[in-house]
Amino acid sequence: MERADRNSVNRRALLATVGAMAVGSALPAAAAAAGGPEATPFGPVTVRPDDRRYTSLLRGNNFRFVGSPDEIRVAGSTGQVVRAVSDAVRSGRRVAVRSGGHCFENFTADPAVRVLVDLSPMDAVGYDAGHRAFTIQPGATLGQVYRELFKGWGVTVPAGGCPEVGAGGHFVGGGYGPLSRRYGSVVDHLYGVEVVVVDRDGTARAVVATREPGDPHRDLWWAHTGGGGGNFGVVTRYLLRSPGTTGTDPSRLLPPSPSEALMCLVRWDWDRKMTEQAFTTLLRNFGAWHERNSAPGSPATGLYAVLIASRQGPGGISMVVQADAGIPNVHGLVDDLVSAVTAGVGVEPVRNAQWTMSWLHRMTWPGTGEPGDVITRRYKNKAAYLRRSYTDAQLSVIYRCLTDSTSPSASGVLLVGYGGQVGAVRPQDTAIAQRDAVMKAVFYATWEHEADDAAGLSWIRAFYRDVYADTGGVPVPGEVSDGSYINYADADLADPAWNTSHVPWHTLYYKDNYRRLQQVKARWDPRNVFRHALAIEPRA
């Protein structure tokens, strides 16, 4: 989830004129066709501590983490990435890679990292005729991806709703968003990856791996279908084409982009009427609706709903529903959802509105609405998969914590709709193991000042621990929970002080797929060059 330098305007404009060509050869051809000079390739750029750019390039989205590498290598091509990784390995220095900078933990800002490779200039989106697949570089933000795919071919991917998030980390962790209940996770459309890997002798090289059954590198493709970033190498481009598609018409190789989005907002105030019974009924109803309406192919999988329960105060409690305005009976489906969620609550919403807007506008409007975006952002997020609604005991804990006066001003929990077509894929077919989950939960706390770190961390950790008190403070896979999502990385799951379940962190994230991920790690990163606090360990 990330911000990026913008040095590729010319590159993207050129790509638009030769969308049917492979991206690797598009720039010179486009320049020649235009009759103008060839675009100057970006980089390589090396920024060291004495450079005035250094401080500005250190921070990611979470201001709690600021690294101090010897150098930042800003790369503009796969070859530049190969050289940067080679230099780091040859000099024995720890390397980390950042495409957008929205990592929830300090994976790229660890003090042990001495070389930081910044991929933000690598942000081209185009069509590769040779692979019959769309090619997306890791530095492209989701907003860029949506714009280019929409304008060029009228297609899209079921990725996230925050336009500033970088594709690099989002895709490799699985990727999901407003269209996932209808079309699955992003990686369900991943045809291939180009990855810079390091051999046992220390040689860095670029490898292309696809989902083709006969591809000798297919295991490397599989590891990138939800295996998390920073584990196997550096992804320098993604190739996307939906399974089962045929022909050479790019507009038929990915899901069609909606024309308009139907939006619905229902909001309740925290007041004397929002009792514990009303609150828990509201959240229980939301979960129960997803239990009933998340089978693959169900008409209601066209709806994407998020329930945002902010701490007691002005923020209130909101449900936001988004859908393709063109799906059959969309207004009726939304009305049924609202009726099911509000049934028996006994508190009237202060707002209940529906409207339509351009899909592209909805998915690309600048900013994410996150607190502190402009000045500073210090936060801790924790997450979980849900197979069904929280238990009554867990809902009571959530109510108690959100009505606790010591909670940070910007804190709460999100219940996010999931399931649908995601569940049509077998757990072993991709690295995403949680295929029968119907919701994701995100516990969040955000604050502005470093002096508030201890209090903010203490509160969110205790909140999460208490919700999962019956399973050692973490969402152990079972009837209700199903572990957590690696893109919402939480190093606490590997800390015995906060995980007393005796279930290891890698089971919570990868379940039975972890052993296979270890095998891929051992083959493709035998020197364990790419590692962090939740890194996959090579299997002997």
Residue pairs with C-beta under 8 A, 6 or more apart in sequence:
1 61
1 100
1 101
1 102
1 103
1 160
1 162
1 164
1 165
1 166
1 169
1 170
2 60
2 61
2 98
2 99
2 100
2 101
2 102
2 120
2 141
2 164
2 165
2 166
2 168
2 169
3 61
3 100
3 101
3 120
3 141
3 164
4 99
4 100
4 120
4 121
4 123
4 139
4 140
4 141
4 166
5 74
5 118
5 120
5 121
7 42
7 76
7 121
8 42
8 121
8 122
8 123
8 124
10 39
11 27
11 39
11 124
12 123
12 124
12 125
12 144
12 148
14 26
14 27
14 30
14 31
14 34
14 39
15 23
15 26
15 27
15 30
15 124
15 125
15 126
15 148
16 148
16 151
16 152
17 30
17 33
17 34
18 26
18 29
18 30
18 33
18 126
19 126
19 127
19 152
19 153
19 250
20 127
20 129
20 250
21 29
21 126
21 127
21 129
22 128
22 129
22 130
22 131
22 135
23 124
23 126
23 127
23 128
23 135
23 237
24 128
26 126
27 38
27 39
27 41
28 38
31 37
31 38
31 39
32 38
41 76
41 77
42 74
42 76
42 77
42 121
43 74
43 75
43 76
43 77
43 80
43 121
44 73
44 74
44 75
44 76
44 80
44 83
44 84
45 73
45 74
45 76
46 71
46 72
46 73
46 74
47 53
47 54
47 57
47 71
47 72
47 73
47 74
48 54
48 70
48 71
48 72
49 68
49 70
54 72
57 72
57 74
57 116
57 118
58 66
58 67
58 68
58 72
58 109
59 66
59 101
60 98
60 100
60 101
60 102
60 103
60 108
60 109
61 100
61 101
61 102
61 103
61 377
62 102
62 103
62 104
62 377
62 378
62 379
63 376
63 377
63 378
64 106
64 378
64 379
64 380
64 450
64 453
65 105
65 106
65 108
65 109
66 109
67 96
67 106
67 108
67 109
67 110
67 111
67 113
67 116
68 111
69 96
69 113
69 114
69 115
69 116
70 93
70 114
70 115
71 114
71 115
71 116
72 115
72 116
72 117
72 118
73 80
73 84
73 87
73 115
73 116
73 117
73 118
74 118
74 120
74 121
75 81
75 84
75 117
75 118
75 119
75 121
75 122
76 121
76 122
77 122
78 194
78 196
78 206
78 236
78 237
81 117
81 119
81 196
81 206
81 234
81 236
82 196
82 204
82 205
82 206
83 204
84 95
84 115
84 117
85 95
85 117
85 196
85 198
85 204
85 234
85 529
86 202
86 203
86 204
87 115
88 94
88 95
88 114
88 115
88 529
89 95
89 198
89 202
89 204
89 527
89 529
90 202
93 114
93 115
94 110
94 112
94 113
94 114
94 115
94 531
95 113
95 114
95 115
95 116
95 117
95 529
95 530
96 107
96 108
96 110
96 113
96 115
96 116
96 117
96 230
96 532
97 108
97 116
97 117
97 119
97 168
97 229
97 230
97 234
97 530
98 108
98 116
98 117
98 118
98 119
98 120
99 119
99 120
99 122
99 138
99 139
99 166
99 167
99 168
99 169
100 120
100 139
100 141
100 164
100 165
100 166
100 167
100 168
100 169
100 170
101 108
101 166
102 162
102 164
102 165
102 166
102 169
102 170
103 169
103 229
103 489
104 379
104 380
104 381
104 488
104 489
104 490
105 489
105 490
105 491
105 532
105 533
105 534
106 533
107 229
107 230
107 489
107 532
107 533
107 534
108 116
108 230
108 532
110 532
110 533
117 234
119 137
119 138
119 139
119 166
119 168
119 234
119 236
120 139
120 166
121 139
122 137
122 138
122 139
122 140
122 236
122 237
123 137
123 139
123 140
123 141
123 144
124 135
124 136
124 137
124 140
125 134
125 135
125 136
125 137
125 140
125 144
125 145
125 148
125 149
126 134
126 135
126 148
126 152
127 133
127 134
127 135
127 152
127 153
127 250
128 134
128 135
128 239
129 248
131 191
131 192
131 210
131 239
131 241
132 241
132 248
132 253
133 191
133 192
133 239
133 240
133 241
133 253
134 149
134 153
134 155
134 239
134 240
134 241
134 250
134 253
134 254
135 237
135 238
135 239
135 240
136 145
136 167
136 171
136 237
136 238
136 240
137 167
137 236
137 237
137 238
138 166
138 167
138 168
138 169
138 171
138 235
138 236
138 237
138 238
139 166
139 167
139 168
140 148
140 166
140 167
141 163
141 164
141 165
141 166
141 167
142 159
142 160
142 162
142 163
142 164
142 165
142 166
142 167
142 170
142 177
142 363
143 163
143 164
143 363
143 364
143 366
145 157
145 159
145 167
146 156
146 159
146 163
146 257
146 360
146 363
146 364
147 360
147 364
149 155
149 156
149 157
149 254
149 257
150 156
150 257
150 359
150 360
152 250
153 250
153 251
153 254
154 251
154 256
154 257
155 250
155 251
155 253
155 254
155 255
155 256
155 257
156 179
156 254
156 255
156 256
156 257
156 258
157 175
157 179
157 186
157 189
157 240
157 254
157 255
158 175
158 176
158 177
158 178
158 179
158 180
158 182
158 183
158 184
158 185
158 186
158 188
158 189
158 255
159 167
159 170
159 171
159 175
159 176
159 177
159 186
160 170
160 175
160 176
160 177
161 177
161 178
161 322
161 363
162 368
163 363
163 364
163 365
163 366
163 368
164 366
164 367
164 368
167 238
168 229
168 235
169 229
169 487
170 186
170 487
171 186
171 187
171 190
171 224
171 235
171 238
172 224
172 226
172 227
172 228
172 229
172 235
173 226
173 227
173 228
173 229
173 485
173 486
173 487
174 185
174 186
174 187
174 225
174 226
174 430
174 431
174 432
174 485
174 486
174 487
175 185
175 186
175 187
175 487
176 185
176 186
176 418
176 422
176 440
177 186
177 304
178 304
178 322
178 363
179 255
179 258
179 304
179 324
180 186
180 304
180 418
180 420
180 421
180 422
181 294
181 301
181 302
181 303
181 304
181 417
181 418
181 419
181 420
181 421
181 422
182 255
182 301
182 302
182 324
182 420
182 421
183 189
183 255
183 421
184 420
184 421
184 422
184 424
184 425
185 226
185 422
185 425
185 430
185 432
186 240
187 224
187 225
187 226
187 430
187 431
187 432
188 225
188 242
188 243
188 421
188 422
188 425
188 430
189 240
189 241
189 242
189 243
189 254
189 255
190 211
190 221
190 224
190 225
190 238
190 239
190 240
191 210
191 211
191 239
191 240
191 241
192 208
192 209
192 210
192 211
192 221
192 238
192 239
193 208
193 209
193 220
193 221
193 224
193 235
193 237
193 238
193 239
194 206
194 207
194 208
194 235
194 236
194 237
194 238
194 239
195 206
195 207
195 208
195 209
195 220
195 224
195 232
195 233
195 234
195 235
195 236
195 524
196 204
196 205
196 206
196 207
196 233
196 234
196 236
197 204
197 205
197 206
197 207
197 220
197 232
197 233
197 524
197 525
198 204
198 233
198 525
198 527
198 529
198 530
199 205
199 526
200 526
200 527
202 527
206 236
207 217
207 220
207 233
207 524
208 217
209 215
209 217
209 218
209 219
209 220
209 221
209 224
210 217
210 218
210 221
210 239
211 218
211 221
211 222
211 243
212 218
215 221
219 516
219 519
219 520
219 523
219 524
220 232
220 520
220 523
220 524
222 430
222 431
222 516
222 520
223 231
223 232
223 431
223 517
223 520
223 521
223 524
224 232
224 235
224 431
225 430
225 431
225 432
226 430
226 431
226 432
226 433
226 486
227 431
227 486
227 510
227 517
227 520
227 536
228 486
228 487
228 489
228 509
228 534
228 536
229 235
230 530
230 531
230 532
230 535
231 517
231 521
231 525
231 530
231 531
231 535
231 536
232 520
232 521
232 524
232 525
232 530
232 536
233 524
233 525
233 530
234 530
240 254
241 253
241 254
242 253
242 254
242 255
245 252
245 253
245 254
247 253
257 359
257 360
258 324
258 325
258 326
258 359
259 325
259 326
259 358
259 359
260 324
260 325
260 326
260 356
260 357
260 358
260 359
261 322
261 323
261 324
261 325
261 356
261 357
261 358
261 359
261 362
261 363
262 321
262 322
262 323
262 324
262 325
262 330
262 331
262 334
262 354
262 355
262 356
263 320
263 321
263 322
263 354
263 355
263 356
263 357
263 362
264 319
264 320
264 321
264 322
264 334
264 338
264 352
264 353
264 354
265 318
265 319
265 320
265 321
265 351
265 352
265 353
266 318
266 319
266 321
266 338
266 341
266 342
266 349
266 351
266 352
267 316
267 317
267 318
267 319
267 349
267 350
267 351
267 352
268 274
268 282
268 316
268 317
268 318
268 345
268 347
268 349
268 350
269 316
269 350
270 312
270 313
270 315
270 316
270 317
273 346
273 347
274 317
274 347
276 396
276 399
277 346
278 345
278 346
278 347
279 309
279 317
279 395
279 399
280 392
280 395
280 396
280 398
280 399
281 344
281 345
281 346
282 307
282 317
282 341
282 342
282 345
282 347
283 307
283 309
283 389
283 390
283 395
283 398
283 415
284 389
284 390
284 392
284 395
285 340
285 341
285 342
285 343
285 344
285 345
286 305
286 307
286 319
286 341
286 389
286 415
287 386
287 388
287 389
287 390
287 415
287 438
287 439
288 340
288 389
289 305
289 337
289 340
289 341
290 305
290 389
290 417
290 418
290 419
290 438
290 439
291 388
291 389
291 438
293 300
293 301
293 303
293 337
294 300
294 301
294 417
294 418
294 419
294 420
294 423
294 438
295 301
295 419
295 420
295 423
296 420
296 421
296 423
296 424
297 421
297 424
298 420
299 327
299 328
299 329
299 333
300 333
300 336
300 337
301 419
301 420
301 421
302 323
302 324
302 327
302 330
302 333
303 321
303 322
303 323
303 333
303 334
303 337
303 417
304 321
304 322
304 323
304 417
305 319
305 320
305 321
305 322
305 337
305 417
306 319
306 320
306 321
306 414
306 415
306 416
306 417
307 317
307 318
307 319
307 341
307 414
307 415
308 315
308 317
308 318
308 319
308 320
308 412
308 414
309 317
309 398
309 402
309 412
309 413
309 414
309 415
310 316
310 317
310 318
310 402
310 410
310 411
310 412
311 402
311 403
311 404
311 407
311 408
311 409
311 410
311 411
311 412
312 402
312 403
313 409
315 410
315 412
316 350
319 338
319 341
321 334
321 337
321 338
322 362
323 330
323 333
323 334
324 330
324 359
325 356
325 359
327 333
331 354
334 354
338 352
342 349
367 373
370 377
370 446
371 377
371 410
371 446
372 378
372 410
372 446
372 447
372 448
375 448
376 448
376 449
377 446
378 446
378 447
378 448
378 449
378 450
378 452
378 453
378 456
379 444
379 445
379 446
379 447
379 456
380 444
380 445
380 456
380 457
380 460
380 461
381 442
381 443
381 444
381 445
381 460
381 488
381 490
382 442
382 443
382 444
382 460
382 461
382 464
382 484
382 488
382 490
382 492
383 440
383 441
383 442
383 443
383 484
383 485
383 488
383 490
384 440
384 441
384 468
384 475
384 481
384 482
384 483
384 484
385 418
385 434
385 437
385 439
385 440
385 441
385 475
385 481
385 482
385 483
385 484
385 485
386 415
386 437
386 438
386 439
386 440
386 441
386 480
386 481
386 482
387 436
387 437
387 438
387 479
387 480
387 481
387 482
388 438
388 479
388 480
389 480
390 398
390 467
390 480
391 480
393 470
394 467
394 468
394 480
397 466
397 467
397 469
398 413
398 467
401 407
401 462
401 463
401 466
401 467
402 411
402 412
402 413
404 459
406 455
406 459
407 445
407 459
407 463
408 445
408 446
408 447
408 452
408 455
408 456
408 459
408 460
409 447
410 444
410 445
410 446
410 447
411 444
411 445
411 446
411 456
411 459
411 460
412 443
412 444
413 441
413 442
413 443
413 444
414 441
414 442
414 444
415 439
415 440
415 441
416 439
416 440
416 441
416 442
417 438
417 439
418 437
418 438
418 439
418 440
419 436
419 437
419 438
419 439
422 435
422 437
423 435
423 436
425 432
425 435
426 435
427 433
427 434
427 435
427 511
427 512
427 513
428 512
428 513
431 510
431 513
431 517
432 513
433 483
433 510
433 511
433 512
433 513
434 482
434 483
434 485
434 511
436 482
437 482
440 485
440 488
442 488
443 460
443 463
443 464
443 467
444 460
445 456
445 457
445 459
445 460
445 463
446 456
447 453
447 455
447 456
461 492
461 498
464 473
464 492
464 498
465 473
465 498
468 474
468 475
468 476
468 481
471 478
471 481
471 501
472 499
472 500
472 501
472 502
472 503
473 498
473 499
473 500
473 501
474 484
474 493
474 498
474 499
474 501
474 503
474 508
475 481
475 482
475 483
475 484
475 508
476 483
476 501
476 503
476 508
477 483
477 507
477 508
477 511
482 511
483 507
483 508
483 509
483 511
484 490
484 493
484 508
484 509
485 509
486 509
486 510
486 534
489 534
491 533
491 534
492 498
492 499
493 499
493 505
493 508
493 509
493 534
494 504
494 505
494 533
494 534
499 505
505 534
506 514
506 536
507 514
509 534
510 517
514 536
515 539
517 536
518 536
518 537
518 538
518 539
519 539
521 528
521 536
521 537
521 538
521 539
522 538
522 539
522 540
525 538
526 538
528 535
528 537
528 538
